[in-house]
Amino acid sequence: MDTRQTAARIALAAALAVAVAVDPLRRRLLDRLPGRHATVAAIITVGVALLVVVPLALAVTQALTEAHALTEWLATARSTGIPVPAWVANLPFGAGEVAAWWSAHLATPDAAAQQLERFDTAMLIEHSRTLGQSLLKRAIIFAFTVVTLFFIVRDRDAIVRQLSTAVSRAFGGAGPRLGRQILASIRGTIDGLVLVGLAQGVVMAVIYLVAGVPHPILLGMVSGLGAMVPFGLIAVMLIAVFLLVIKGAIVTAIVVGALGSVLNFSADHFVRPALIGGATRLPFVWVLIGIVGGVETIGLLGLFVGPAVMAALVLVWREFVAEGAPEVPEP
């Protein structure tokens, strides 16, 4: 499949998903600005773009700063070695073994240079270049998505009429119900994944800040993004816990881990099932299967497309079983 066609399809699918999610906001804005469809579409498009670009710009700026600091640290480590840090003595177990290994492999300049040769500066530059190309590709897709979103929101009524006609002709009387189910599943999935994930990120950022975790805002943003993916929040939280452990704050690390686990458990077992399952009329396990299958097939966009496809299939099955299934005689 041509790369440009794939990018265009991803941009179109993402714009459709966002348009469904912001439709209630569009209606409220039209109540205040009646008839000004282009103005409302422009407001929503700019708002969505800023919602993505501003946090991403902050994260990229922080990452560039950290990369520069890492390069300087590697150069210093090669020339002077890396002394055993103080946090090793605070480890709950294995402190002596870790200190002995560190002294033998990292404490002297020769040993440190041998261990760190894999982190060669040229390799880091090459990886940075590859990362830059990947970010440029995603930036282009995002630009296509934003432009497509403007036209979809502006011409929403005409698009809905045409889709309703097409679905009715394709599926008969079940078409309108199928369309409503797909729209409800997309909106419920966005509420359950994106909004709940962002809320988890804000809460975790506050926890990181109070606990003294390095870079709490950046880790909170990453936690919010990770919370949209199954087990993503736990992975980010373990990084924060590790940073606290190496600082010697063992009790604080345990508290952060416990609070993060409770927050993740509550969101995954109570909040998300209520939001997503209530909108899709599906058991949450089927929603989870749709999420995992969607992510495996088309990437992060599958977070929203997967549950919609699963909801549509289940609705078609229910319609078939309830009305269209032939009677099977007893053997």
Secondary structure, DSSP 8 states (H G I E B T S, - for coil): --HHHHHHHHHHHHHHHHHHHTHHHHHHHHHHSTT-HHHHHHHHHHHHHHHHHHHHHHHHHHHHHHHHHHHHHHHHHHHH-----GGGGG-SS-HHHHHHHHHHHTSSHHHHHHHHGGG-HHHHHHHHHHHHHHHHHHHHHHHHHHHHHHHHHHTHHHHHHHHHHHHHHHHGGGHHHHHHHHHHHHHHHHIIIIIHHHHHHHHHHHHHHHHT-SSHHHHHHHHHHHTTSTTHHHHHHHHHHHHHHHTT-HHHHHHHHHHHHHHHHHIIIIIHIIIIIHHHTS-HHHHHHHHHHHHHHHGGGHHHHHHHHHHHHHHHHHHIIIII-------
